[in-house]
Amino acid sequence: MKIALIGYGKMGRTIEQIALQRGHSIVAVIDINNTGDFDSDAFRSADVAIEFTTPATAFDNYLKCFAAGVPVVSGTTGWTERINEIRRRCEDEGQTFFYASNFSVGVNIFFAINRYLARIMNNFPDYDVSMTEVHHIHKLDAPSGTAITIANDIIAELDRKTDWKLRNADEGQAGAAELLINAVREGEVPGIHEVRYESGVDSITIKHDAKSRAGFALGAVLAAEFTAVRKGFLGMNDLLNF
């Protein structure tokens, strides 16, 4: 399979290593200094593009991929207020787009456990719920896209929570109907996500702690293999058959 990489930071380089190990070829690498290569024959020859950039550039990157006829796999977060526009392009124009806030198989198992636990805890109102997520200092958005996915899944299942709120240094409390998210940025932490239910007598915690970027990168390559032979708007539930 021919892969184009959009974004060549630490994640892009890790994806490249894993893709090559799995027998794929990298036909184009586009970063901030060579965006004109979206118009190159090499880029247009790709079976799929894997995009990990920034919230400010992601949407335009998708449109450039669509214009070149290249399906997109993206893990960039912080832009999803426009995700319905991408979904409509897939439906109306026949474009192909795979999005995940987190490509780790382990995190997506965590998502499933989180939804199931929230469904159970809906019957136990004595337990309040909160979240903590920790990422490296280069992470631009807070809370992370993964944390927002976790929070929205809790809100969908837990009647007593209607919205999430980012914890700020000067205000540590949330309203009774708000799910408080504590977002920490430190060192080179690949990603830690924890959900905690607490009552007056005990607490219940679920946690995912990534050891490296390799799990995310492998998931992105698996998603690229999946996307290259499909059409439409896709996600991890399609890939993992959850």
Disulfide bonds with the S-S distance in Angstrom:
none
